[in-house]
Amino acid sequence: MEKRLIVNALLIVLSLTVLNAQEKQTKFFADTLHISVDEDFSIMILSENISKYQPADTLNRLLATLNEDLMNIELPDLENRYTQIYYNVRPDGNTSLKFVDVTDEDKIYMVLENGNISPPMPIQLIMNQGNGTELRCMVSNIDYLDLLPGYNISSLIKDVLSKQKEKTPGIRRVAMSTTWKVENGIAADSYATNYRNTNIHDQISLSGTVGASLIRNQLVPSFDFVVGVTLANKTRIKHMIRADFSMNYIFNEKPEGGFSTNINTFVGASYFINASRDSDKPNWYGVGVSYLAWRNGDFFDENTWRVSFGAKFGDRYSIMPELYFGNNFKNVMPGLKFSIWF
């Protein structure tokens, strides 16, 4: 009965963890690649990591479908207005169009290193491409959308990306905003790059926790000491690899009165990934494996391994469901650990 209650608690914690991770997947872009094709047409790609972006060869067919959809609706009055057109193709194959007037919002002018300026264009066509990537086609007027299928857009983007990777080898790790100029259909060497984060680096961390685990319907206090390496990616720290030294205190009531204390120490390692795209509000989800290196008393079996998995919210609190495998994996015991970090 006790094991069943703990297992149910573990399932609830895991469900809440998954739901929280899904809620934190807010729309966020770390990289911006702006391609100035000509005076009437430019492309902007917003991506979590532009170095991993793969231009779809179906872009031209998608634009052709867009023009067919535009012919079937009554267009709003776009004259002397700045308008964003959101175009999406849903998994069921149906499409949607949304027009947003942004005339009164601030406009961004792209400036190249040679001093050339790419002013904002009245029409922005916005399309989602995969997870964490958005493609925008900016044109001088609505009629120009008919001409876009004539461009080999995917080939043009591949050309620019190839040159950008040569010019900016740190593109995989540093968030940047880049503007490229296209001349005669080929990416020229005229470009400008702005690095948006220069202070996030890989780090060695030293930390500790005070916590307690619910094991066998008994509350087991613990002190953990952690040495880890954190790896930065774009605008946030994304990966954490740790070595853990965990002391668990078992209090036993003595027949003659009072209590005795047995300290059981686990040594192990863990890996966490930051699922939040907000650099100020990290949410860590991970898994760890440790071994009972020093055993006292008979609360834990000999040759006990502990597998923990769960979440660390922000910088202070963590919830870690656990499984203990004792006596050479012949016995299994669930647990649930709550910790405060310092």
matplotlib code that plots the C-alpha trace (Angstrom):
import matplotlib.pyplot as plt

x = [0.0, 2.8, 4.7, 1.5, 1.0, 4.6, 4.3, 1.1, 2.9, 5.7, 3.3, 1.6, 5.0, 6.1, 2.8, 3.1, 6.7, 5.8, 2.9, 5.1, 7.8, 5.2, 3.9, 7.4, 7.9, 7.1, 7.9, 11.5, 14.1, 17.8, 19.1, 18.0, 19.3, 18.2, 18.8, 18.4, 17.5, 16.6, 14.8, 11.4, 12.1, 14.0, 13.9, 14.2, 14.7, 14.2, 15.5, 16.5, 19.8, 20.3, 23.3, 20.8, 18.2, 17.5, 15.7, 12.8, 12.7, 8.9, 9.1, 8.2, 5.3, 4.1, 4.2, 2.2, -0.4, -0.5, -1.3, -4.1, -5.5, -5.2, -7.3, -10.2, -10.6, -11.3, -8.1, -8.2, -7.1, -3.3, -2.5, -0.1, -0.2, 2.4, 0.8, 1.8, 0.3, 0.4, 0.2, 0.0, -0.5, -2.0, -1.2, -4.6, -3.6, -5.9, -4.4, -5.1, -4.5, -4.4, -3.8, -2.3, -1.9, 1.5, 1.6, 1.9, 4.6, 8.3, 10.2, 13.6, 16.1, 18.9, 22.3, 25.2, 28.9, 29.3, 26.7, 23.8, 20.4, 17.6, 14.4, 11.3, 8.9, 5.1, 4.2, 5.5, 4.6, 5.1, 5.3, 6.2, 8.8, 9.4, 10.0, 11.4, 11.8, 9.9, 10.4, 9.4, 9.2, 9.1, 7.9, 7.2, 3.5, 0.9, 1.2, 4.8, 3.8, 2.9, 6.5, 8.0, 7.5, 9.9, 12.8, 14.7, 14.4, 15.7, 18.9, 19.4, 19.2, 21.6, 24.1, 23.9, 24.1, 27.1, 29.0, 27.8, 29.3, 32.6, 32.6, 31.2, 32.6, 31.0, 27.5, 26.5, 27.1, 26.6, 23.3, 23.5, 21.7, 23.1, 22.2, 23.4, 23.3, 22.5, 23.9, 22.9, 21.2, 24.3, 25.2, 27.8, 30.5, 28.6, 27.1, 26.8, 26.8, 25.6, 26.4, 23.6, 25.2, 28.8, 28.7, 27.3, 30.1, 30.6, 31.1, 32.3, 29.8, 29.9, 26.6, 24.8, 21.3, 19.4, 16.5, 14.5, 13.3, 10.2, 11.4, 9.5, 7.0, 9.9, 11.3, 15.1, 16.9, 19.9, 22.8, 24.2, 27.4, 27.5, 30.3, 29.2, 29.9, 27.3, 27.4, 25.9, 24.0, 22.9, 21.2, 21.1, 22.8, 21.3, 23.2, 24.5, 26.6, 27.2, 29.0, 26.9, 27.9, 24.8, 24.6, 21.3, 20.5, 18.4, 17.1, 16.3, 14.5, 16.4, 14.6, 16.1, 15.0, 16.5, 17.6, 20.6, 21.7, 23.0, 24.6, 24.3, 26.3, 25.6, 28.1, 27.0, 26.5, 23.6, 22.6, 20.1, 18.8, 17.3, 13.8, 13.1, 13.9, 13.8, 17.4, 16.1, 13.8, 15.6, 13.8, 16.0, 14.9, 17.2, 18.2, 20.9, 22.5, 24.3, 25.7, 25.6, 29.3, 29.1, 26.3, 25.4, 22.6, 20.1, 17.7, 19.3, 20.3, 23.8, 24.9, 22.2, 21.8, 19.7, 18.1, 16.6, 14.7, 12.7, 12.9, 14.8, 12.7, 14.7, 17.8, 16.3, 14.0, 14.0, 11.6, 13.2, 11.3, 13.7, 14.0, 16.3, 17.6, 19.1, 20.8, 22.1, 18.8, 16.7, 14.8, 13.1, 12.0, 10.5, 11.2, 10.5, 13.0, 12.5, 15.6, 16.5, 19.6, 22.3]
y = [0.0, 2.4, 1.7, 2.2, 5.7, 6.7, 5.4, 7.5, 10.5, 10.0, 9.8, 13.0, 14.8, 13.6, 14.7, 18.2, 18.4, 17.5, 20.0, 22.7, 22.1, 22.4, 25.7, 27.2, 26.7, 30.3, 31.8, 32.9, 33.5, 33.8, 34.5, 36.8, 36.5, 39.3, 38.9, 42.0, 40.6, 43.7, 47.0, 45.4, 42.1, 40.9, 37.8, 37.6, 34.2, 34.1, 30.9, 29.4, 28.4, 29.6, 27.3, 24.3, 25.9, 23.9, 25.8, 23.8, 23.0, 23.4, 27.1, 28.1, 25.7, 27.1, 30.6, 29.5, 28.1, 31.4, 33.3, 30.9, 31.5, 35.3, 35.1, 33.6, 36.3, 40.0, 41.8, 44.7, 48.2, 48.1, 51.3, 53.6, 51.0, 48.6, 45.1, 41.7, 38.7, 35.5, 32.4, 28.9, 25.5, 23.2, 19.5, 18.7, 20.6, 23.5, 27.0, 30.2, 33.9, 36.7, 40.4, 42.7, 46.4, 47.5, 51.0, 52.8, 50.5, 51.3, 50.3, 48.7, 49.9, 47.4, 49.0, 47.2, 47.7, 49.7, 52.2, 51.0, 51.0, 48.6, 50.4, 48.5, 47.4, 47.8, 44.1, 41.3, 37.7, 35.6, 31.8, 29.2, 26.7, 23.8, 24.2, 27.5, 29.0, 31.7, 33.0, 36.4, 37.7, 41.5, 43.1, 46.7, 46.0, 43.2, 42.6, 41.6, 38.4, 37.1, 37.3, 35.4, 31.9, 33.0, 33.2, 30.1, 31.2, 28.0, 28.0, 31.7, 31.1, 28.1, 30.3, 33.0, 30.4, 28.8, 32.1, 33.2, 30.0, 30.8, 34.4, 33.7, 30.3, 31.0, 31.0, 27.7, 29.2, 32.9, 34.7, 37.1, 39.3, 39.4, 41.3, 40.1, 41.8, 39.9, 41.1, 39.5, 36.6, 35.7, 36.5, 39.3, 39.9, 42.9, 42.1, 43.3, 41.2, 42.2, 39.7, 39.9, 38.0, 38.1, 37.4, 33.8, 31.2, 27.6, 27.5, 25.3, 25.4, 24.4, 24.1, 22.3, 21.3, 20.7, 18.3, 15.3, 12.1, 10.1, 6.5, 3.5, 6.0, 7.6, 11.1, 10.9, 14.3, 14.8, 17.1, 17.1, 18.6, 19.1, 19.9, 20.6, 22.0, 24.2, 24.6, 27.8, 27.9, 31.2, 33.3, 30.9, 28.1, 25.0, 21.9, 20.9, 17.9, 17.2, 15.0, 14.4, 13.5, 12.9, 12.1, 10.6, 10.6, 7.6, 8.2, 5.1, 5.0, 3.0, 0.6, 2.3, 5.7, 8.4, 8.1, 6.8, 8.2, 6.2, 8.2, 6.5, 8.2, 8.0, 9.1, 9.6, 11.8, 13.5, 15.4, 18.3, 20.3, 23.8, 23.6, 27.3, 29.8, 32.7, 33.2, 34.8, 31.9, 28.6, 25.3, 22.2, 18.6, 15.7, 12.3, 11.0, 7.7, 7.1, 4.2, 3.6, 4.0, 4.1, 2.0, 2.2, 0.2, -1.9, 0.7, 0.3, -3.1, -3.8, -2.8, -0.2, 2.0, 5.1, 6.4, 9.9, 12.0, 15.2, 19.0, 21.9, 25.1, 28.3, 28.4, 27.2, 24.2, 20.8, 17.7, 14.4, 11.1, 8.2, 4.5, 2.5, -0.9, -3.0, -6.4, -6.5, -5.2, -7.9, -5.3, -2.1, 0.8, 4.1, 7.5, 11.2, 13.9, 17.6, 19.9, 23.6, 24.8, 27.2]
z = [0.0, 0.9, -2.3, -4.3, -2.7, -3.5, -7.1, -7.5, -6.1, -8.6, -11.5, -10.4, -10.2, -13.6, -15.2, -13.7, -14.8, -18.4, -18.4, -17.0, -19.6, -22.4, -21.0, -20.9, -24.7, -25.4, -28.8, -28.8, -31.5, -30.8, -34.3, -37.1, -40.7, -43.0, -46.7, -48.9, -52.4, -54.2, -53.6, -53.7, -51.9, -48.8, -46.6, -42.8, -41.0, -37.2, -35.7, -32.3, -34.0, -37.6, -38.1, -38.0, -40.3, -43.4, -46.2, -47.4, -51.1, -51.0, -50.4, -53.9, -54.0, -50.7, -52.1, -55.1, -52.8, -50.9, -54.1, -54.9, -51.4, -51.8, -55.0, -53.1, -50.4, -50.4, -49.5, -47.0, -48.1, -47.7, -49.4, -47.4, -44.6, -43.1, -42.9, -41.6, -43.3, -41.3, -43.5, -41.9, -43.3, -40.7, -40.4, -42.0, -45.1, -44.6, -44.7, -42.7, -43.5, -41.0, -41.7, -38.9, -39.4, -37.9, -39.4, -36.0, -34.6, -34.7, -37.9, -38.1, -40.7, -41.6, -42.1, -43.8, -43.1, -46.3, -45.1, -47.4, -45.7, -46.2, -45.2, -43.9, -46.6, -46.4, -46.7, -44.4, -45.2, -42.1, -42.3, -39.6, -40.7, -38.3, -34.6, -33.4, -36.9, -38.8, -42.3, -43.4, -46.9, -47.1, -50.3, -51.5, -52.3, -52.3, -56.0, -55.6, -53.9, -57.3, -58.3, -55.3, -56.8, -59.6, -57.1, -56.1, -52.5, -50.9, -53.1, -52.3, -48.5, -48.7, -50.5, -47.8, -44.9, -46.5, -46.6, -43.2, -41.6, -43.2, -42.0, -38.5, -37.1, -33.7, -35.1, -33.3, -29.8, -30.0, -30.7, -33.6, -36.0, -39.5, -42.7, -46.1, -49.5, -52.6, -55.9, -59.3, -57.5, -55.5, -51.9, -51.9, -49.3, -48.1, -44.7, -41.1, -37.9, -34.4, -31.6, -29.1, -26.2, -25.3, -21.5, -21.5, -21.3, -20.3, -16.5, -13.7, -10.8, -7.2, -5.2, -2.5, -1.4, 1.8, 1.2, 2.3, 0.6, 1.2, 1.2, 2.7, 4.2, 6.1, 5.7, 5.1, 5.4, 3.1, 2.3, -1.3, -2.6, -6.4, -8.8, -12.3, -15.8, -17.5, -21.3, -22.8, -26.1, -27.7, -25.1, -22.1, -20.2, -21.7, -20.5, -17.0, -16.2, -12.5, -10.1, -6.9, -3.3, -1.3, 2.5, 3.7, 7.4, 8.8, 12.3, 14.3, 17.6, 20.2, 22.6, 25.6, 24.3, 22.1, 18.5, 16.6, 13.3, 10.3, 7.4, 4.0, 1.2, -2.5, -5.2, -8.8, -11.8, -13.5, -16.6, -16.9, -19.8, -19.6, -21.2, -20.7, -23.5, -21.0, -19.8, -16.6, -15.6, -16.2, -15.8, -15.6, -16.4, -16.0, -14.9, -12.5, -11.5, -8.2, -6.1, -2.3, -1.7, 2.2, 3.8, 7.5, 9.1, 7.2, 5.8, 2.3, 0.8, -0.1, -3.7, -4.0, -7.1, -7.2, -10.4, -10.1, -12.6, -12.4, -12.4, -10.9, -11.1, -11.3, -9.1, -5.7, -5.8, -7.2, -7.2, -8.0, -8.2, -7.4, -7.8, -5.6, -6.9, -4.1, -3.6, -7.2, -8.7, -7.0, -4.9, -6.2, -3.9, -5.0, -3.4, -3.8, -3.0, -2.4, -2.3, -1.7, -3.5, -2.3]

ax = plt.figure().add_subplot(projection="3d")
ax.plot(x, y, z, "-o")
ax.set_aspect("equal")
plt.show()
